[in-house]
């Protein structure tokens, strides 16, 4: 693509920003001398910082890159707005259901909750499902950040992934979840300021300002917000937003250790609920980036893209925001924006590394391979797992680069659907204290078959989550009825 390279000023700002953020995370790292501090922050972090970290993790660079492309691409519009309703409902639903049962027992993860109620074998199977889902979804997020860095700076995609992975490992090593949360909070503030700057720049770049932007967008059919069709093959509809996305968000916040690990860092249940309420404001970043998408439609209608750039963006709409940053923003501002996006991507990745390391260390290595060792040994082991998962996610991100026909946004939202519906079903059965390994495995097979059938017939991936959970619960309960076991919890 024809794009101007980063200037020396941009590079200076990018490097200074990353080094400054690294220092910031180090300064606020906390004690970090035991597993409790490394994975749960001593359970003494303020709810507003945890809430900001939840927002930063759920938005990430994927939101910045992919949401505007949903509007900008041919046939795109504002119907993604409906999906944001489910993000709010899912947080509220969790705050008043599973959270109380999981939080009060002071677990490290929702899989400890499952183990306490349904046994270690079921919990280990649930951890396996989480690992698969987290690796898939976080690899897509890593790819989205690497795409920004590659397009804007001229680094290769492989080099970009390597740099992001390296910083994510270092940030996680410094102080565990405490460093992750505080750096997340800082990135969120910069992320919001950066997105508002782009939006303001688009408004002032056109002589007609907001009026001209809306007129052009309306002429191109970009201002459609509501879609009331009941067709399950359409992804962005009001019904998907209310039902499908609510269950998606409920599942993500309740069974995805990348997210739930933050809630366990709060001082008490009430603070954890406040953090979830505050996380509803993640939608603000989505709305801002939808507005940026509208602005980009108008801007490039008035200032047409060069032929080569137009062809590449038509093939990969996710490139439109990085292209605008490097070609149409002032020198220096490009560096700061890329730095904030880069850091947002790193903060999302270090969250995943912390969660995967916690699951691997405390529930696999500590239990089955290295029992009865000093706490310092497990702390070092945890950091080794961080490095292992950093390398693994980087490799899978490269593999995803060759298979992203869906677009980064839909890929990032869909790939966890293969397993997260099942995990939610298991968590709900644990909440009811019903289930054993035989029933769970049978239900999981049914859930997987159901999801693959939905995929085959083109049903929107947001429906995979409630259907997967419902299929697992229904078949597991039938199995328990037909084949009662002494190991069943009552």
Number of C-alpha atoms within 10 A of each C-alpha: 14 14 17 14 14 19 15 12 14 23 18 14 20 23 14 14 19 16 13 12 19 19 15 15 24 20 13 16 25 18 13 21 14 18 21 17 21 26 27 25 28 20 18 14 21 15 23 18 20 30 29 26 29 30 25 29 27 21 21 28 30 25 19 29 25 25 28 30 30 25 27 29 19 12 10 19 26 24 22 24 21 20 24 22 19 26 25 24 20 25 25 19 16 21 21 11 13 18 21 15 15 23 21 11 11 16 16 24 27 26 28 22 21 25 16 15 23 27 19 16 13 23 25 18 17 25 26 16 17 25 19 15 20 24 21 21 20 26 25 28 26 27 29 29 28 31 24 29 24 18 24 24 21 15 17 14 20 16 14 24 25 17 16 24 25 17 21 27 24 17 26 29 26 22 24 36 30 30 28 31 30 24 29 31 24 21 28 27 13 19 26 17 14 21 20 17 16 22 21 15 16 22 21 11 14 17 10 12 15 15 12 17 23 18 15 19 23 15 9 15 13 23 18 14 15 15 17 11 13 11 11 18 16 15 22 24 24 24 19 26 25 19 18 25 29 27 29 28 23 25 25 23 25 26 25 25 26 26 22 21 28 31 31 28 28 27 16 18 19 13 19 25 22 17 26 28 17 20 23 21 15 21 20 13 22 20 17 18 27 27 20 28 30 27 30 26 23 26 20 14 13 14 11 11 15 10 10 11 17 17 13 15 19 15 12 16 22 27 23 26 25 22 21 17 21 24 16 15 17 12 16 18 18 27 27 22 25 28 25 27 27 28 30 28 30 32 32 29 30 34 30 31 33 30 28 24 25 28 25 21 24 18 17 15 16 16 12 9 9 14 12 10 9 9 13 12 14 20 23 16 19 27 22 16 22 28 19 15 20 26 16 14 26 24 15 17 24 18 14 16 16 8 10 15 12 10 15 26 20 18 19 22 15 20 19 25 25 24 25 27 30 33 32 27 28 31 27 18 23 24 17 13 16 20 26 26 18 17 26 27 19 17 27 25 16 22 29 22 15 19 24 16 13 19 16 9 10 13 18 20 26 26 24 30 31 25 22 30 28 21 23 29 28 15 20 27 21 14 20 17 11 10 10 14 14 7 12 17 15 10
